[in-house]
Amino acid sequence: MADECTVSVMAGVCRKNSKIHVKQNDDGMTVTITIESDCPMVSKNPIPTDIIAWEEVGAPFDQSKVYAWASENIRHTACPVPCCIIKGIEVASGLGLKKNPEISIE
């Protein structure tokens, strides 16, 4: 089990970089997420602190705390940061393998 991970994201045309740090808490259920970002939309409000990893990873989009946070803070729907936060939660909590996602536009 990983218990922590860092996900680095260069979002695309905006060239904004984000570094997402996810650490599983001692209770083995919740995670702490911190984000360093060049993007003012990503960095202006902290991500919720009461995220239970297995609930978040399995939540429908409309019930995800991460996507609710993104809806309130990020105005670009195609931003990959929310997805990368979820991937970080998966890895840090042992619910997913450490494998890079990839997006290619041709």
C-alpha positions as CSV (number, residue, x, y, z in Angstrom):
1,M,0.0,0.0,0.0
2,A,1.4,3.4,-1.0
3,D,0.0,5.6,1.8
4,E,1.0,8.8,0.0
5,C,1.7,10.0,-3.5
6,T,2.3,13.1,-5.5
7,V,0.6,13.8,-8.9
8,S,2.1,16.4,-11.2
9,V,-0.2,18.0,-13.8
10,M,0.5,20.4,-16.7
11,A,-3.1,21.2,-17.6
12,G,-2.7,22.0,-21.3
13,V,-3.0,25.2,-23.3
14,C,-3.0,27.3,-20.1
15,R,0.4,25.8,-19.2
16,K,-0.5,25.9,-15.5
17,N,1.2,23.4,-13.4
18,S,-0.2,21.7,-10.3
19,K,1.4,19.4,-7.8
20,I,-1.1,17.4,-5.8
21,H,0.1,15.7,-2.6
22,V,-2.2,13.0,-1.1
23,K,-1.4,11.3,2.1
24,Q,-3.5,8.6,3.8
25,N,-4.3,9.5,7.4
26,D,-3.5,7.3,10.4
27,D,-7.2,6.2,10.5
28,G,-6.6,4.3,7.2
29,M,-9.8,5.8,5.8
30,T,-9.4,9.5,5.2
31,V,-6.8,11.4,3.1
32,T,-5.2,14.8,3.4
33,I,-4.8,16.6,0.1
34,T,-2.6,19.6,-0.5
35,I,-2.1,21.3,-3.8
36,E,0.6,23.7,-5.1
37,S,-0.5,25.3,-8.3
38,D,0.2,28.1,-10.7
39,C,-3.5,28.3,-11.4
40,P,-5.4,30.8,-9.2
41,M,-8.6,28.8,-9.6
42,V,-7.0,25.6,-8.3
43,S,-5.1,27.3,-5.5
44,K,-7.6,29.8,-4.2
45,N,-9.7,27.5,-1.9
46,P,-8.4,24.4,-0.1
47,I,-9.8,21.0,-1.1
48,P,-12.2,19.5,1.5
49,T,-10.5,17.8,4.5
50,D,-13.2,15.2,5.3
51,I,-12.6,12.9,2.3
52,I,-13.0,9.2,2.9
53,A,-10.9,7.6,0.2
54,W,-13.1,4.5,-0.7
55,E,-16.2,6.7,-0.8
56,E,-14.6,9.3,-3.0
57,V,-13.1,6.9,-5.5
58,G,-16.4,5.1,-5.9
59,A,-18.7,8.1,-5.9
60,P,-20.7,9.1,-8.9
61,F,-19.5,12.4,-10.4
62,D,-22.4,14.4,-9.0
63,Q,-21.7,13.1,-5.4
64,S,-17.9,13.5,-5.5
65,K,-16.5,16.0,-3.0
66,V,-13.6,16.7,-5.3
67,Y,-15.8,17.4,-8.3
68,A,-18.1,19.6,-6.1
69,W,-15.0,21.6,-5.1
70,A,-13.9,21.8,-8.7
71,S,-17.4,23.0,-9.8
72,E,-17.2,25.8,-7.2
73,N,-13.6,26.8,-8.1
74,I,-12.5,25.8,-11.6
75,R,-14.2,27.5,-14.5
76,H,-12.7,25.3,-17.2
77,T,-14.6,22.0,-17.4
78,A,-11.9,20.2,-19.3
79,C,-9.3,20.9,-16.6
80,P,-7.6,17.5,-15.7
81,V,-6.8,18.5,-12.1
82,P,-9.9,17.1,-10.5
83,C,-9.4,13.7,-12.2
84,C,-5.7,13.7,-11.1
85,I,-6.8,14.4,-7.5
86,I,-9.0,11.3,-7.6
87,K,-6.1,9.3,-9.1
88,G,-3.9,10.5,-6.2
89,I,-6.5,9.4,-3.7
90,E,-6.7,6.0,-5.3
91,V,-3.0,5.4,-5.2
92,A,-2.3,6.9,-1.7
93,S,-5.1,4.8,-0.2
94,G,-4.1,1.5,-1.9
95,L,-7.3,1.4,-4.0
96,G,-5.5,1.8,-7.4
97,L,-2.1,1.1,-8.9
98,K,0.5,3.7,-9.5
99,K,0.2,4.0,-13.2
100,N,0.2,7.3,-15.2
101,P,-2.9,8.2,-17.1
102,E,-2.3,9.7,-20.5
103,I,-4.2,12.1,-22.7
104,S,-3.0,12.6,-26.3
105,I,-4.7,15.0,-28.7
106,E,-4.1,14.6,-32.4
